[in-house]
């Protein structure tokens, strides 16, 4: 097979078929269907609720959840933006528990930046959540300020 042939869809081949019914949901999520994207995000949210943040699986679940949370939030609904902030902050906390706090701080900063943007639009829950997160992690607040000013 030449390199150009490898870019063609393979008729009847589903690389996700080994995971059963979830494969169809992944295809729908990939096609942009918000309900499927939410289903996948919520599946990982449910999984996260079964482990302690210190459990190595917590990082795995967080890393799997964040892309789906990003896709959901891209549709523009506040509830999904709040879920993205939660996914990012959870993944930061799990990473911190694993000893990678410095490398994961951008996740916490992004979470606070999202909450701040929602707060500016009148979302009181996000305003309170942002205050709580920054009180626990002032570095996240500093990163959020840079992000909101257009810096990285």
GROMACS elastic network, one bead per residue, 0.5 to 0.9 nm:
[ bonds ]
;  ai    aj funct       b0    kb
    1     4     6  0.82235   500
    1     5     6  0.61871   500
    1     6     6  0.72396   500
    2     5     6  0.53525   500
    2     6     6  0.68527   500
    3     6     6  0.53519   500
    3     7     6  0.74100   500
    4     7     6  0.57422   500
    4     8     6  0.75798   500
    5     8     6  0.56131   500
    5     9     6  0.88748   500
    6     9     6  0.79792   500
    6    10     6  0.87679   500
    7    10     6  0.89736   500
    9    12     6  0.89442   500
    9    13     6  0.81679   500
   10    13     6  0.54850   500
   10    14     6  0.83126   500
   11    14     6  0.86821   500
   13    16     6  0.89069   500
   13    17     6  0.82938   500
   14    17     6  0.53492   500
   14    18     6  0.86006   500
   14    23     6  0.78921   500
   15    18     6  0.74235   500
   15    23     6  0.84741   500
   16    19     6  0.59137   500
   16    20     6  0.76586   500
   16    22     6  0.80444   500
   16    23     6  0.51719   500
   16    24     6  0.85186   500
   16    26     6  0.80973   500
   16    27     6  0.89075   500
   17    20     6  0.55123   500
   17    21     6  0.79733   500
   17    22     6  0.82604   500
   17    23     6  0.56820   500
   17    24     6  0.84730   500
   18    23     6  0.79339   500
   19    22     6  0.59917   500
   19    23     6  0.61451   500
   20    23     6  0.58337   500
   20    24     6  0.80646   500
   21    24     6  0.58443   500
   21    25     6  0.71230   500
   22    25     6  0.50652   500
   22    26     6  0.61976   500
   22    27     6  0.87141   500
   22    40     6  0.84745   500
   23    26     6  0.50716   500
   23    27     6  0.63029   500
   23    28     6  0.87437   500
   24    27     6  0.50926   500
   24    28     6  0.63196   500
   24    29     6  0.86220   500
   25    28     6  0.50645   500
   25    29     6  0.60738   500
   25    30     6  0.85234   500
   25    36     6  0.55303   500
   25    37     6  0.79512   500
   25    39     6  0.78158   500
   25    40     6  0.75557   500
   26    30     6  0.60246   500
   26    31     6  0.85224   500
   26    36     6  0.70750   500
   26    37     6  0.77368   500
   26    40     6  0.74868   500
   27    30     6  0.50598   500
   27    31     6  0.62422   500
   27    32     6  0.88799   500
   27    36     6  0.85217   500
   28    32     6  0.65591   500
   28    33     6  0.55361   500
   28    34     6  0.85003   500
   28    35     6  0.86004   500
   28    36     6  0.58218   500
   28    37     6  0.77305   500
   29    32     6  0.51945   500
   29    33     6  0.51108   500
   29    34     6  0.67634   500
   29    35     6  0.77237   500
   29    38     6  0.83072   500
   29    39     6  0.86516   500
   29    40     6  0.78728   500
   29    68     6  0.82857   500
   29    71     6  0.85184   500
   30    33     6  0.73735   500
   30    36     6  0.85988   500
   30    37     6  0.79233   500
   32    35     6  0.89475   500
   32    36     6  0.80979   500
   32    37     6  0.74491   500
   32    71     6  0.79868   500
   32    72     6  0.89204   500
   33    36     6  0.54796   500
   33    37     6  0.63181   500
   33    38     6  0.87378   500
   34    38     6  0.60161   500
   34    39     6  0.84355   500
   34    71     6  0.80005   500
   34    72     6  0.61233   500
   34    75     6  0.75491   500
   35    38     6  0.50711   500
   35    39     6  0.60744   500
   35    40     6  0.87267   500
   35    72     6  0.85842   500
   36    40     6  0.62948   500
   36    41     6  0.86063   500
   37    40     6  0.52606   500
   37    41     6  0.61980   500
   37    42     6  0.85233   500
   37    68     6  0.57444   500
   37    69     6  0.76189   500
   37    71     6  0.67559   500
   37    72     6  0.59704   500
   38    42     6  0.58566   500
   38    43     6  0.83128   500
   38    68     6  0.71390   500
   38    69     6  0.73912   500
   38    71     6  0.86346   500
   38    72     6  0.62517   500
   38    80     6  0.84133   500
   39    42     6  0.51281   500
   39    43     6  0.59864   500
   39    44     6  0.87875   500
   39    68     6  0.88968   500
   40    43     6  0.50167   500
   40    44     6  0.65856   500
   40    45     6  0.86861   500
   40    65     6  0.75529   500
   40    68     6  0.64801   500
   40    69     6  0.86350   500
   41    44     6  0.54219   500
   41    45     6  0.62492   500
   41    46     6  0.87647   500
   41    64     6  0.82385   500
   41    65     6  0.52565   500
   41    66     6  0.75927   500
   41    67     6  0.81916   500
   41    68     6  0.51137   500
   41    69     6  0.56729   500
   41    72     6  0.81472   500
   41    83     6  0.88515   500
   42    46     6  0.60129   500
   42    47     6  0.84230   500
   42    65     6  0.79557   500
   42    68     6  0.88803   500
   42    69     6  0.87203   500
   43    46     6  0.52253   500
   43    47     6  0.63414   500
   43    48     6  0.87626   500
   43    65     6  0.82275   500
   44    48     6  0.60590   500
   44    49     6  0.85841   500
   44    61     6  0.58235   500
   44    62     6  0.73718   500
   44    64     6  0.70126   500
   44    65     6  0.54079   500
   45    48     6  0.50480   500
   45    49     6  0.63919   500
   45    61     6  0.78293   500
   45    62     6  0.81434   500
   45    65     6  0.70191   500
   45    87     6  0.80579   500
   46    49     6  0.51514   500
   46    50     6  0.68744   500
   47    50     6  0.53467   500
   47    51     6  0.71963   500
   47    58     6  0.85019   500
   47    61     6  0.68658   500
   48    51     6  0.55957   500
   48    52     6  0.78065   500
   48    53     6  0.81836   500
   48    57     6  0.82428   500
   48    58     6  0.61216   500
   48    61     6  0.61576   500
   48    62     6  0.73640   500
   48    90     6  0.89056   500
   49    52     6  0.77166   500
   51    54     6  0.80494   500
   51    55     6  0.62578   500
   51    56     6  0.89433   500
   51    57     6  0.72830   500
   51    58     6  0.64148   500
   52    55     6  0.53573   500
   52    56     6  0.88192   500
   52    57     6  0.86878   500
   52    58     6  0.69561   500
   52    94     6  0.86919   500
   53    56     6  0.78784   500
   53    57     6  0.84186   500
   53    58     6  0.55898   500
   53    59     6  0.79567   500
   53    90     6  0.79119   500
   53    91     6  0.87707   500
   53    93     6  0.68189   500
   53    94     6  0.50393   500
   53    95     6  0.86559   500
   53    97     6  0.69500   500
   54    57     6  0.84563   500
   54    58     6  0.70565   500
   54    59     6  0.87967   500
   54    93     6  0.86401   500
   54    94     6  0.62386   500
   54    95     6  0.87175   500
   54    96     6  0.88472   500
   54    97     6  0.54547   500
   54    98     6  0.70011   500
   55    58     6  0.54722   500
   55    59     6  0.78185   500
   55    94     6  0.77983   500
   55    97     6  0.84631   500
   55    98     6  0.85800   500
   56    59     6  0.58283   500
   56    60     6  0.70415   500
   56    94     6  0.77912   500
   56    95     6  0.89224   500
   56    97     6  0.88994   500
   56    98     6  0.74478   500
   57    61     6  0.60822   500
   57    62     6  0.84682   500
   57    94     6  0.88989   500
   58    61     6  0.51751   500
   58    62     6  0.60508   500
   58    63     6  0.85357   500
   58    90     6  0.84478   500
   58    91     6  0.75178   500
   58    94     6  0.58689   500
   58    95     6  0.84990   500
   59    62     6  0.50329   500
   59    63     6  0.60184   500
   59    64     6  0.84995   500
   59    90     6  0.85058   500
   59    91     6  0.59341   500
   59    92     6  0.84715   500
   59    93     6  0.86677   500
   59    94     6  0.53422   500
   59    95     6  0.62229   500
   59    98     6  0.84269   500
   60    63     6  0.51886   500
   60    64     6  0.61876   500
   60    65     6  0.85675   500
   60    91     6  0.86476   500
   61    64     6  0.50955   500
   61    65     6  0.60114   500
   61    66     6  0.86968   500
   61    91     6  0.82605   500
   62    66     6  0.61082   500
   62    87     6  0.63747   500
   62    88     6  0.75816   500
   62    90     6  0.67106   500
   62    92     6  0.86358   500
   62    94     6  0.78671   500
   63    66     6  0.55963   500
   63    67     6  0.74891   500
   63    87     6  0.86266   500
   63    88     6  0.87550   500
   63    91     6  0.67341   500
   64    67     6  0.65371   500
   64    68     6  0.75019   500
   65    68     6  0.55086   500
   65    69     6  0.61242   500
   65    70     6  0.87002   500
   65    84     6  0.88287   500
   65    87     6  0.66973   500
   65    88     6  0.88930   500
   65    91     6  0.89412   500
   66    70     6  0.60498   500
   66    71     6  0.86393   500
   66    84     6  0.67390   500
   66    87     6  0.57200   500
   66    88     6  0.64763   500
   66    91     6  0.81280   500
   67    71     6  0.62861   500
   67    72     6  0.86928   500
   67    84     6  0.88858   500
   68    71     6  0.50581   500
   68    72     6  0.62162   500
   68    73     6  0.85825   500
   68    84     6  0.86154   500
   69    72     6  0.51047   500
   69    73     6  0.60977   500
   69    74     6  0.85673   500
   69    80     6  0.69508   500
   69    81     6  0.78696   500
   69    83     6  0.65434   500
   69    85     6  0.86328   500
   69    87     6  0.70542   500
   69    88     6  0.88871   500
   70    73     6  0.51008   500
   70    74     6  0.61222   500
   70    80     6  0.82918   500
   70    81     6  0.79775   500
   70    83     6  0.89438   500
   70    84     6  0.60780   500
   71    74     6  0.51468   500
   71    75     6  0.71522   500
   71    80     6  0.89747   500
   72    75     6  0.57219   500
   72    76     6  0.78416   500
   72    77     6  0.81023   500
   72    80     6  0.57528   500
   72    81     6  0.77502   500
   72    83     6  0.87519   500
   72    84     6  0.80827   500
   73    76     6  0.55459   500
   73    77     6  0.63535   500
   73    78     6  0.75816   500
   73    79     6  0.80281   500
   73    82     6  0.82379   500
   73    83     6  0.78989   500
   73    84     6  0.65876   500
   74    77     6  0.79752   500
   74    80     6  0.82835   500
   74    81     6  0.80784   500
   75    80     6  0.81262   500
   76    79     6  0.88375   500
   76    80     6  0.74877   500
   76    81     6  0.73863   500
   77    80     6  0.55011   500
   77    81     6  0.64828   500
   77    82     6  0.89251   500
   78    82     6  0.61930   500
   78    83     6  0.85845   500
   78   118     6  0.71357   500
   78   123     6  0.86048   500
   79    82     6  0.51822   500
   79    83     6  0.63015   500
   79    84     6  0.87437   500
   80    84     6  0.61751   500
   80    85     6  0.86436   500
   81    84     6  0.50047   500
   81    85     6  0.62980   500
   81    86     6  0.86471   500
   81   114     6  0.69150   500
   81   115     6  0.79984   500
   81   118     6  0.80850   500
   82    85     6  0.50475   500
   82    86     6  0.62204   500
   82    87     6  0.86380   500
   82   111     6  0.84871   500
   82   114     6  0.74385   500
   82   115     6  0.67964   500
   82   118     6  0.81361   500
   82   126     6  0.72679   500
   83    87     6  0.60913   500
   83    88     6  0.85656   500
   84    87     6  0.50129   500
   84    88     6  0.61083   500
   84    89     6  0.85325   500
   84   111     6  0.73543   500
   84   114     6  0.81983   500
   85    88     6  0.51845   500
   85    89     6  0.61385   500
   85    90     6  0.85047   500
   85   107     6  0.86843   500
   85   108     6  0.82515   500
   85   110     6  0.72990   500
   85   112     6  0.70587   500
   85   113     6  0.84310   500
   85   114     6  0.61750   500
   85   115     6  0.67589   500
   86    89     6  0.51723   500
   86    90     6  0.59593   500
   86    91     6  0.84682   500
   86   111     6  0.68846   500
   87    90     6  0.51521   500
   87    91     6  0.61206   500
   87    92     6  0.85661   500
   87   111     6  0.81770   500
   88    91     6  0.51904   500
   88    92     6  0.62169   500
   88    93     6  0.87450   500
   88   107     6  0.52863   500
   88   108     6  0.63487   500
   88   109     6  0.88987   500
   88   110     6  0.73436   500
   88   111     6  0.57300   500
   89    93     6  0.61920   500
   89    94     6  0.86494   500
   89   107     6  0.62431   500
   89   108     6  0.50185   500
   89   109     6  0.84063   500
   89   110     6  0.83543   500
   89   111     6  0.58671   500
   89   112     6  0.83617   500
   89   133     6  0.86828   500
   90    93     6  0.50249   500
   90    94     6  0.61942   500
   90    95     6  0.84966   500
   90   107     6  0.89200   500
   90   108     6  0.84375   500
   91    94     6  0.51096   500
   91    95     6  0.60350   500
   91    96     6  0.84549   500
   91   104     6  0.79180   500
   91   107     6  0.73857   500
   91   108     6  0.83962   500
   92    95     6  0.50611   500
   92    96     6  0.60196   500
   92    97     6  0.86095   500
   92   100     6  0.85446   500
   92   101     6  0.70900   500
   92   103     6  0.88926   500
   92   104     6  0.52364   500
   92   105     6  0.65731   500
   92   106     6  0.82383   500
   92   107     6  0.57479   500
   92   108     6  0.58251   500
   93    97     6  0.62128   500
   93    98     6  0.86801   500
   93   101     6  0.78218   500
   93   104     6  0.82840   500
   93   108     6  0.83088   500
   94    97     6  0.50982   500
   94    98     6  0.64140   500
   94    99     6  0.89076   500
   94   100     6  0.87589   500
   94   101     6  0.88731   500
   95    98     6  0.50091   500
   95    99     6  0.64388   500
   95   100     6  0.52034   500
   95   101     6  0.60436   500
   95   103     6  0.83120   500
   95   104     6  0.62639   500
   96    99     6  0.50805   500
   96   100     6  0.50100   500
   96   102     6  0.78329   500
   96   103     6  0.86891   500
   96   104     6  0.70335   500
   96   105     6  0.85868   500
   97   100     6  0.73488   500
   97   101     6  0.75842   500
   98   101     6  0.79000   500
   99   102     6  0.84141   500
  100   103     6  0.55047   500
  100   104     6  0.61721   500
  100   105     6  0.87318   500
  101   104     6  0.50972   500
  101   105     6  0.60186   500
  102   105     6  0.54190   500
  102   106     6  0.83518   500
  103   106     6  0.72403   500
  103   107     6  0.87739   500
  104   107     6  0.55728   500
  104   108     6  0.70828   500
  105   108     6  0.51371   500
  105   109     6  0.62373   500
  105   110     6  0.86387   500
  105   139     6  0.73708   500
  105   140     6  0.64087   500
  105   143     6  0.79942   500
  106   110     6  0.60217   500
  106   111     6  0.85027   500
  106   140     6  0.72628   500
  106   143     6  0.67556   500
  106   144     6  0.84428   500
  106   152     6  0.89379   500
  107   110     6  0.51543   500
  107   111     6  0.62187   500
  107   112     6  0.87611   500
  107   140     6  0.82163   500
  108   111     6  0.50728   500
  108   112     6  0.63483   500
  108   113     6  0.86662   500
  108   133     6  0.83236   500
  108   137     6  0.82317   500
  108   139     6  0.84132   500
  108   140     6  0.52378   500
  108   141     6  0.83554   500
  108   143     6  0.81492   500
  108   144     6  0.82456   500
  109   112     6  0.51801   500
  109   113     6  0.61483   500
  109   114     6  0.86973   500
  109   134     6  0.89805   500
  109   139     6  0.74034   500
  109   141     6  0.61005   500
  109   142     6  0.72797   500
  109   145     6  0.82313   500
  109   146     6  0.88768   500
  109   147     6  0.78511   500
  110   114     6  0.62129   500
  110   115     6  0.86396   500
  110   140     6  0.77292   500
  110   143     6  0.73953   500
  110   144     6  0.59047   500
  110   147     6  0.73296   500
  111   114     6  0.52606   500
  111   115     6  0.63397   500
  111   116     6  0.86607   500
  111   130     6  0.82710   500
  111   133     6  0.89078   500
  111   140     6  0.81556   500
  111   144     6  0.78177   500
  112   115     6  0.50425   500
  112   116     6  0.60260   500
  112   117     6  0.86062   500
  112   126     6  0.89371   500
  112   129     6  0.82981   500
  112   130     6  0.54851   500
  112   131     6  0.86083   500
  112   133     6  0.71259   500
  112   134     6  0.74408   500
  112   140     6  0.66148   500
  112   141     6  0.64860   500
  112   143     6  0.84369   500
  112   144     6  0.57581   500
  112   145     6  0.88613   500
  113   116     6  0.50329   500
  113   117     6  0.62299   500
  113   118     6  0.86848   500
  113   130     6  0.82433   500
  113   140     6  0.86512   500
  113   141     6  0.78650   500
  113   143     6  0.81043   500
  113   145     6  0.71274   500
  113   146     6  0.89912   500
  113   147     6  0.68460   500
  113   148     6  0.64167   500
  114   117     6  0.51954   500
  114   118     6  0.63446   500
  114   119     6  0.86204   500
  114   126     6  0.85405   500
  114   130     6  0.87938   500
  114   144     6  0.83032   500
  114   148     6  0.89866   500
  115   118     6  0.50872   500
  115   119     6  0.60526   500
  115   120     6  0.86390   500
  115   123     6  0.85042   500
  115   125     6  0.87422   500
  115   127     6  0.64684   500
  115   128     6  0.88677   500
  115   129     6  0.71771   500
  115   130     6  0.56865   500
  116   120     6  0.61838   500
  116   121     6  0.87308   500
  116   123     6  0.89971   500
  116   126     6  0.69216   500
  116   127     6  0.63419   500
  116   130     6  0.64363   500
  116   144     6  0.82621   500
  116   148     6  0.87588   500
  117   120     6  0.51442   500
  117   121     6  0.66479   500
  117   123     6  0.88588   500
  117   126     6  0.85956   500
  117   127     6  0.89185   500
  117   148     6  0.83446   500
  118   121     6  0.51227   500
  118   122     6  0.67249   500
  118   123     6  0.54960   500
  118   124     6  0.83595   500
  118   125     6  0.89286   500
  118   126     6  0.61382   500
  118   127     6  0.74773   500
  119   122     6  0.50897   500
  119   124     6  0.59764   500
  119   125     6  0.76842   500
  119   126     6  0.54103   500
  119   128     6  0.84461   500
  119   130     6  0.83720   500
  120   123     6  0.71310   500
  120   127     6  0.80837   500
  121   124     6  0.89080   500
  122   125     6  0.89610   500
  122   126     6  0.86652   500
  122   127     6  0.82604   500
  123   126     6  0.54751   500
  123   127     6  0.64108   500
  123   128     6  0.89658   500
  124   128     6  0.62537   500
  124   129     6  0.85457   500
  125   128     6  0.52699   500
  125   129     6  0.61501   500
  125   130     6  0.85823   500
  126   130     6  0.59666   500
  126   131     6  0.85438   500
  127   130     6  0.51857   500
  127   131     6  0.63280   500
  127   132     6  0.87596   500
  128   131     6  0.51364   500
  128   132     6  0.62502   500
  128   133     6  0.86867   500
  129   132     6  0.51069   500
  129   133     6  0.61628   500
  129   134     6  0.85932   500
  130   133     6  0.51704   500
  130   134     6  0.60949   500
  130   135     6  0.84651   500
  130   141     6  0.83955   500
  131   134     6  0.52586   500
  131   135     6  0.60400   500
  131   136     6  0.86902   500
  131   141     6  0.88887   500
  132   135     6  0.51540   500
  132   136     6  0.63992   500
  132   137     6  0.85833   500
  133   136     6  0.52157   500
  133   137     6  0.59313   500
  133   138     6  0.79136   500
  133   140     6  0.76864   500
  133   141     6  0.80534   500
  134   139     6  0.74841   500
  134   140     6  0.61434   500
  134   141     6  0.52405   500
  134   142     6  0.87036   500
  135   138     6  0.60049   500
  135   141     6  0.85622   500
  136   140     6  0.89049   500
  137   140     6  0.55681   500
  137   141     6  0.71247   500
  138   141     6  0.50980   500
  138   142     6  0.65117   500
  138   143     6  0.88250   500
  139   142     6  0.50504   500
  139   143     6  0.62430   500
  139   144     6  0.85306   500
  140   143     6  0.51078   500
  140   144     6  0.60350   500
  140   145     6  0.86322   500
  141   144     6  0.50092   500
  141   145     6  0.62447   500
  141   146     6  0.87861   500
  142   145     6  0.52080   500
  142   146     6  0.65064   500
  142   147     6  0.87732   500
  143   146     6  0.51763   500
  143   147     6  0.62049   500
  143   148     6  0.86254   500
  143   151     6  0.89180   500
  143   152     6  0.79774   500
  144   148     6  0.60286   500
  144   149     6  0.85066   500
  145   148     6  0.51435   500
  145   149     6  0.61844   500
  145   150     6  0.87532   500
  145   151     6  0.85213   500
  146   149     6  0.51088   500
  146   150     6  0.64300   500
  146   152     6  0.64022   500
  147   150     6  0.51572   500
  147   152     6  0.55580   500
  148   151     6  0.71765   500
  149   152     6  0.88737   500
